[in-house]
Amino acid sequence: MLFRLNACISVARRSALFVAFIALSTSWAPECRADDMAASAPAQAVPRGASVDTESGTISLIDTKNALIVVTVPGHEDRSYSAKDFPDVLNAVKVGDKLTASFLEPYVTELTPAQGAALTLLDRTAKVTQHSPGANQEGFQALRTFSGVVVVTGINLKLNLLTFEYKSGTAHSIRVNRPDLVTVMRSLKRYSHVRLAYESETTVTISP
């Protein structure tokens, strides 16, 4: 009789543990899905105004007719800077000059749901916004803009970071700062198609 009683108690304990495990697993599941949405985003945001990347290249073409400075960057597509608003820059540089560009953290200017729209490549432009001639080193400021239809692959709600891919399948993460666009971002779901536009300020230095 004592053996049978202990066996019943043992079975009851195992049943209670099993029920507790199921309850714990059920309550933890939504948190797993939320963490998964943020998994592809960086662990820490870059402070606004901080330089996030640099690249170096060589001026390969100066198109005076269209006011363009074309830069060849090893391992990347050629970069073009429009100098229509500052044509004097075209006279301050020459083919063969070395160029180093420092990019500040990009900021989102448009985030609009576009469900059903096909993904696109990012349309990229760069224009000179300020010319800074110097005695020892030539330089200018430029604004790069990117726009296109992308797919959302991750949202980090703690850092307001949006991770996305465009048509080529390349993934990027960008922090959303504007309150109205943060609200839009928080309403999105994974694999939503959105029309995205963002800008990045660039400091360019040139040496012969």
C-alpha distance (Angstrom), angle and dihedral (degrees) to the residues before:
residue distance angle dihedral
M1 . . .
L2 3.83 . .
F3 3.80 90.9 .
R4 3.80 91.6 51.6
L5 3.81 91.0 48.9
N6 3.82 92.1 51.3
A7 3.80 89.8 48.1
C8 3.82 90.9 52.9
I9 3.80 91.1 49.1
S10 3.82 90.3 49.2
V11 3.80 92.2 51.1
A12 3.80 90.9 47.5
R13 3.81 91.1 51.6
R14 3.80 92.0 49.8
S15 3.80 90.7 49.0
A16 3.82 91.3 50.2
L17 3.81 91.4 49.4
F18 3.80 91.1 49.0
V19 3.83 92.4 51.1
A20 3.82 90.7 47.9
F21 3.81 90.8 50.2
I22 3.81 92.0 51.3
A23 3.81 91.1 48.8
L24 3.80 91.8 49.5
S25 3.81 91.9 48.0
T26 3.80 92.0 50.2
S27 3.80 93.8 50.4
W28 3.84 91.8 47.6
A29 3.82 96.8 49.6
P30 3.86 97.8 80.8
E31 3.81 90.0 51.5
C32 3.80 89.3 54.3
R33 3.79 90.5 54.2
A34 3.81 91.7 47.7
D35 3.81 91.9 50.1
D36 3.80 89.1 48.4
M37 3.79 90.1 58.6
A38 3.80 89.2 58.0
A39 3.78 98.6 39.7
S40 3.80 96.1 96.9
A41 3.81 95.0 49.7
P42 3.82 123.1 91.1
A43 3.78 117.0 -94.7
Q44 3.79 94.1 -123.8
A45 3.79 133.4 32.3
V46 3.77 121.9 -128.0
P47 3.82 114.3 -117.4
R48 3.80 114.4 -105.4
G49 3.79 110.9 -94.9
A50 3.80 94.4 22.8
S51 3.79 120.9 129.7
V52 3.80 108.6 -110.3
D53 3.79 102.3 178.6
T54 3.79 144.9 4.5
E55 3.77 133.7 -161.0
S56 3.77 135.5 -176.7
G57 3.77 131.1 -147.7
T58 3.78 146.1 147.5
I59 3.80 128.4 -101.6
S60 3.81 103.8 -112.1
L61 3.80 101.2 171.9
I62 3.80 139.1 18.1
D63 3.80 110.6 -162.6
T64 3.80 104.2 -165.3
K65 3.82 92.9 178.3
N66 3.81 93.3 59.5
A67 3.84 95.0 26.2
L68 3.80 93.3 -121.5
I69 3.80 131.6 148.8
V70 3.80 111.1 -158.6
V71 3.81 118.1 -158.6
T72 3.79 125.8 -166.0
V73 3.81 112.7 -145.3
P74 3.83 117.6 -170.6
G75 3.80 111.0 -113.1
H76 3.81 94.1 10.9
E77 3.77 140.4 78.0
D78 3.80 116.3 -88.5
R79 3.82 114.6 -84.6
S80 3.80 121.8 -136.3
Y81 3.80 126.5 -158.2
S82 3.79 119.9 -163.8
A83 3.81 112.1 -139.6
K84 3.81 98.1 179.2
D85 3.81 91.9 122.6
F86 3.83 92.9 44.9
P87 3.81 107.4 33.8
D88 3.81 91.2 163.8
V89 3.81 87.5 76.2
L90 3.81 88.9 69.1
N91 3.81 89.9 62.1
A92 3.79 93.2 47.2
V93 3.82 96.4 58.8
K94 3.79 136.3 49.9
V95 3.78 138.9 -164.6
G96 3.79 110.1 -78.5
D97 3.82 96.4 33.6
K98 3.80 115.0 135.6
L99 3.80 116.3 -119.9
T100 3.81 129.8 -162.5
A101 3.80 119.1 -170.1
S102 3.82 124.3 -164.7
F103 3.80 115.0 -162.5
L104 3.78 124.1 -151.9
E105 3.79 122.8 -145.5
P106 3.82 108.6 -70.5
Y107 3.79 121.0 -121.2
V108 3.79 128.6 -150.4
T109 3.81 117.5 -117.6
E110 3.82 100.2 172.2
L111 3.79 133.3 28.1
T112 3.80 114.2 166.1
P113 3.83 127.6 161.7
A114 3.82 109.5 -113.2
Q115 3.79 104.0 175.6
G116 3.79 110.2 178.8
A117 3.80 94.2 22.1
A118 3.79 116.1 122.8
L119 3.80 119.2 -112.7
T120 3.80 115.6 -103.7
L121 3.75 138.7 -165.6
L122 3.79 112.7 -99.5
D123 3.79 113.9 -93.3
R124 3.83 105.7 -134.9
T125 3.77 130.1 -164.1
A126 3.80 133.8 168.0
K127 3.78 126.9 -169.0
V128 3.78 133.9 179.7
T129 3.81 111.4 -109.8
Q130 3.81 100.8 174.2
H131 3.80 135.9 16.0
S132 3.79 117.6 -146.0
P133 3.82 109.7 -173.6
G134 3.78 114.2 -168.7
A135 3.76 137.4 -174.6
N136 3.80 93.7 -123.0
Q137 3.79 104.5 20.7
E138 3.78 133.2 26.8
G139 3.79 119.4 -142.2
F140 3.78 148.0 155.2
Q141 3.79 142.2 -167.9
A142 3.80 120.4 -118.3
L143 3.78 137.9 -175.8
R144 3.80 118.9 -139.3
T145 3.80 118.6 -160.1
F146 3.79 129.0 -166.6
S147 3.80 128.1 -171.0
G148 3.78 139.1 166.1
V149 3.80 146.7 107.4
V150 3.82 111.9 -68.7
V151 3.81 138.4 172.2
V152 3.81 121.3 -117.9
T153 3.81 112.7 -124.3
G154 3.81 100.8 168.0
I155 3.81 143.6 9.0
N156 3.80 123.5 -162.3
L157 3.80 104.0 -161.7
K158 3.81 93.8 -172.5
L159 3.80 94.5 57.1
N160 3.83 98.5 25.3
L161 3.80 88.7 -123.3
L162 3.79 119.9 159.2
T163 3.81 118.8 -157.8
F164 3.79 116.7 -162.3
E165 3.78 145.3 161.8
Y166 3.78 128.3 -144.9
K167 3.81 129.8 -156.6
S168 3.80 96.1 -67.2
G169 3.82 90.7 56.8
T170 3.79 93.3 -116.6
A171 3.83 112.9 146.6
H172 3.80 124.4 -139.4
S173 3.81 135.2 174.0
I174 3.79 123.0 -148.4
R175 3.78 133.0 175.4
V176 3.80 118.0 -122.9
N177 3.82 113.2 -143.2
R178 3.80 109.0 166.4
P179 3.83 109.4 94.3
D180 3.82 93.8 -135.9
L181 3.80 91.8 51.0
V182 3.81 91.6 45.2
T183 3.81 87.4 58.1
V184 3.82 90.1 51.8
M185 3.80 91.6 47.3
R186 3.81 92.3 51.8
S187 3.81 90.0 53.9
L188 3.81 93.4 55.1
K189 3.78 126.2 98.3
R190 3.78 131.0 -149.6
Y191 3.82 112.8 -77.4
S192 3.81 92.3 20.8
H193 3.80 112.9 147.0
V194 3.79 112.7 -130.8
R195 3.77 137.6 176.2
L196 3.80 104.4 -121.1
A197 3.79 132.3 -172.1
Y198 3.79 127.8 175.1
E199 3.79 139.5 166.1
S200 3.78 136.4 -146.6
E201 3.79 127.3 -163.6
T202 3.79 114.3 -136.1
T203 3.78 134.2 -160.9
V204 3.79 113.7 -154.1
T205 3.81 125.7 -165.9
I206 3.78 122.7 -172.0
S207 3.76 130.4 -160.1
P208 3.84 127.8 -178.6
